[in-house]
Amino acid sequence: MNMDTRIASLKEDLVYQERILQGVSRTFALTIPQLPPPLALVVGNAYLLCRIADTIEDDKHMSFTQKRDFADQFIQVVAGELSAEPFALYLHPRLSPTASDDERDLVQNTPTVIRVTHSFNQRQQAALERCIRIMADGMVEYQESNVQDGLKDQQDMDRYCYFVAGVVGEMLTELFCDYSDAINKNYNELMKLAVSFGQGLQMTNILKDIWDDQNRDMCWLPQALLMKYGVELNSVTPLNNGKEFQQALGHLIGVARSHLANALRYTLLVPKNETGIRRFCLWALGMAMLTLRKINHNRGFTSGEDVKISRRYVKATIISTNLCAKNDNLLRWLFNATARNLPVADPT
């Protein structure tokens, strides 16, 4: 294949990447374009890789052995050690009927996504490969465990959050630092906060989805913490989540808030002139904080819909963070104003 043909083929692959991103995630299809174009391209591809791994994990009809096998194969595909074509041909017809049309499309077009992956520079590819390896291994490990009765303790919850979100924070940091020498100067400080940023976002999702997860016979709450507050997880339901459970929930809200405070510290380490990267971080941070506020205000909620932030609040988050993106003092004020009345708890 000559150079002109390769360029034309890559352009077609990028058109597919942009289209399927709109289908598999409205949120990331909104936030990723805020990044500088070269960075948006690689972050968009990284998200699609994570989504393929997540599709394997979430499949309701596959056995644990099948999930482990497909996860191992996908790790090899991303690393360039296994061809993407046979992987996609074998996985696609074995997806559960509950998989969405866009997820099926994405899996079927794994070779297209991987061609884009393998067009990146060495540091970018290494960051993506490491993230997928850790994420895919970790997610399947927890799938093989019985999580119907919750996780063991806060440390176990932290470990799960690392596999599904903290490692993404590390990957994004590598990509940001590869893109900008100025950001790379803060590499060590950013890396110290990256996992916490991811955990804050993931814990917010876990708390929002408590009852939806329970309907799927899954729970990501730490048993030791619930027992500390006198809560028997087996007896808790959306209509029976009394004072003790709501106190434990308040503690977890406080832990998530502390992690999101680190997310702000992370964002402020990004140079002010990199407004696209700051917006990318701030939109996620702002929506998570507003969700925590809704959960805290209505700890007796019975479904994720009860605490889902409205489109009006999403727009308000976008406008307010955009206006303050270059002003660190205003961003700190905005965070503190949003966090007012939220519990505070030590994340360790």
N, C-alpha and C positions, 0 to 999 in steps of 0.2 A: 504494500500500500504506500503510494507516494505521499509527500507532505500535503499537497492540496486536498487529496482524498481524505487524509486523516483529519485535517482541519474541518472539512465539510461534515464528516461523520461526527466529530466532537460537537459541532454546533447543533446537529440534530439531537444528540444525547442531552445537551443542555436545555433544549426546548422541552424535551420530555421531563427532565428534572423539574423545571419550573411548573409545568402543568400538573404533575402528580403531587407536588408539594401542596398545591392549592386543594387537592382532594383529600389528602391524608391528615392535614392539620391546618385549620383556619387560623389558629393562634400564631403558629410559627410562620405561616405564609404572610402574616401581618408584620411580625417583628424582624424576621431575617432580612427583608429588603431595606431595613434601616441601616444595615451595615454597609461599609464601603463595598462596591461591587466585587472586587477580587475576594474579599472575605466572605461576602454573602454567598458566593458560589460554593466555597468549600464547606461553610457551615450548613448550607442547604443540603449538600451531599451527605454530610455527617448525620444530619437528622434522618435522612432516608435510610441510611445504614442502621441506625438505632431502631427505626420503625420496623425494619425487616426482622431484627432480633426480637423486638417486642411482639411481633405477629406470631413468631414461633412460640414464645413464652405463653401468650394468651390463648393459644388454640385449645379449644375445649374437648376435642376428640382425640388428640394425640396422646400416646402414653409418655411417661417420663423418659423411657428409653429412647423413643423416637425424638423427643425434644432435645435430649442430650446429643443424639447423633446429628440432627440438623444444626444445632448450635455449633458443634465442633466443625462441621463442614463449612458453615458460614464464616467462622473465624479463619479457616484456611483460604476461603474464597477472597476475603478482604486482604489477606496477606499475600495473595498471588500464588499460593501453593496448590490451588485447586481451581479448575475451570468453573466459571459461573453458569455456563449453559446447562450442563447436566444437573447441577444443584437446583436450578430453577425448574427444570423439566420434571424433576422427581418430587420437589416440595409442592409445587402449585396444585396438582390434582389431589393432594392429601390434606389441604387446608380444610378446616371445619366450615360447614355451611354458614356459620355465624360470622365468618370473616367478611368484611365489607368488599364491595366491588373494587374500590380503590386499593385496598390492601392486596387483593388478588392480582390486580394489575401491576402493583409495585413488585410483588414477588416474581411474577412472570417476566418482568423486565429487569430483574437483578443484573443481568449482563450489561445493560445500558448504564445502570447506576455505577457499577464497578469500573466500567471504562472511564467514567469521569473521575472516580477515585484514583485510578492509576495514572491520571494525567497530572496530579499534583506533585509538588516538590517533596523531597525526602522527609523533611521535618513534618510536613502536613500529613503525609501518608503514615508516618510512624505514630503520630498522635491519634489518628483515626483507628489504626489497627489496634493500638493498645486499649483504647476505649472499648471497642467492640469485643475484644478478647475478655477483658475484665467484666464487662456488662453481661455478655452472653453466658459466661461461666457462672457468674453470681446469680443471675435470674433463674437459671435452671436449677442451681443448688437449692434455692428457696422453694421452687416448684416441687422439688422432691421431698421437702419437709412438710409436715402437717402444720399449716398456719391457720387452721380453722379456729384454734383457741388462742391465737395471738403469738407474738414473739416472746422470747424468754425475758428480756430486760431492755433497758435503754441502750446498752452497748450493742445488743443484737439488732435493735431498730436502727442504730447509727450505721451498722455494717450493711444492712439492707439498703438504706438510703444511699450509702456510698456506691453500691453496685449499680443502682438505677439512676442516680443523679449526681453524686459527688464526683464520680469519674468523668462525667460530662463536663463539670466545671473545670477539671484539670485539663481536659482536651481543649475546651474553648480558650483557656489561658495560653496553652501552647500555640494555638492558631492566632490569637491576638498578638502574642509576642513575636511570632514569625512575621506577622504583617507589619509591625511597627517597632523600630529600634527604641523609640522613646518609651513604649510600653514594656519592652523587654528589659529595660533598666530596673523595673519594679518586679521582675520575674519572681524572686524569692518571696516577697511580701504577698504578691497575688496568689501564688500557689498555696500559701498558708491559709488563705481565706476562701479559696475556690471550692473546697469540699463543703465548707460551712454554707456557702451560698447555695449550692445544689441541695443540701439537706434542708435548708429553710423552705425552699420551693416544694420539695418532695413531701415534707411533713405537713405543709399546708394542704396539699392534695390528699394525703392520707386522712387528715382530720375531716376534710370536706366529704370524703367518700366512705366514711365509716360504715354507714348503713347500706350503701350500694355494694360495698365489698362483702358485708355480712350476708347479703342475698346470694352471693356467689361462693359462700362457705369459706371466706377468707377474712383474716384480720391481721393488721400490721401494728397493733398497739402492744406495748410492753406489759406482759403479765405482772412482773414484779412491781411496777408502779401502780397498777390497778389494785393489787393486793394490799399495797401500802395504804390505799384509801378505803380498804374494806370492800372492794368490788369483786364479785364473782362474774367473770366474763360470760360464762354460760347462761347466766340469768338476765343479761342486759339485752334489751331490744329497743327499737325506735320508740315504742310506747311505754317502755319501762327503763328509763335511764335517769334515775333519781339523783339526789343531791350528791352522793358520794361519787358517782360516775362523772357528774358535771364538774366536781372539784378536780378529779384526775384529768379531765379534759382541759381544765384551766391551766394545770401544770404544763401540759403538752403545748398549749397555745403559747405559754411563756417561753418554753424551750425554742419553739419555732421563731418567736419574735427575736430572741437573742441571735439566732442564726441569721435572720434577715437584717439585723443590725450590722453583722459582719458583711452581708451582701452590699450594704451601703458603703462600708469602708473599702470594699473591693472596687466598687464603681468609682469612688473618688480617687483611686490610684490611677485610673485611666486619664491621660492628659485631656484638658478641657477642650482642646481643638478637635479631639476625636468624638464629635457629638453623636455620630451614628452608632458607635459602640456604646457610648453612654446611654443613648435612648434604648438600645437593645436590652441593656441590663436594667434600666430604670422601669421600663414598661412591665417587665416580669416581676420586679420587686414591688412596684406599686400595686399591681393586681393581687399579688399574694398578701400584702398588708391589708388591703380592703376585704379580702376573703376572711382573713383572721379576725378582723373587726366584726364581720357578720356572724361568724361562728361564736365569738365571745359574747356577743349581744344576745344570741339565741342558742345557748348551749343545749337546749332541749329539742333542737331540730330533728326531723325524722327522715330527711332525705337530702341529697346533695343539692337538689333544686332549691331547697329552702335557704341555702346560704350562697347560692351562686350570685355573683355580682352582675348587675344589669349592664346593658350596652351603654347606658348613660354614664355609669361609673367608669366603664372602660374608656369612653371618650374623654371623661374628665381627667383620668389618669394620664392619658396620652398628652392632652393639652398642658396640664400642670407640669409634668416632668419635662416636656419639650421647652417650656418657658424657663425652667430652672436649670436646664442641663449643664450650663457653663458656670453656675453659681453654687459653690460648695456649701456656703452658709445657708442659702435658701433651701437646698436639698436636705440639709440636716434638720432645718426647721420643719419642712414638709414631712419628713419621716417621723419626727417627734410628735407632730400634731396628729398624724394618722395613728401612731402607736399609743396615744393617750388613752388611759384606762385599760390597756392590755396588761395581763399579768407579765411578770418578769421571772424567769427561772434559769438557773445555771444549766447550760447545755451539756456539761460533762457528767 
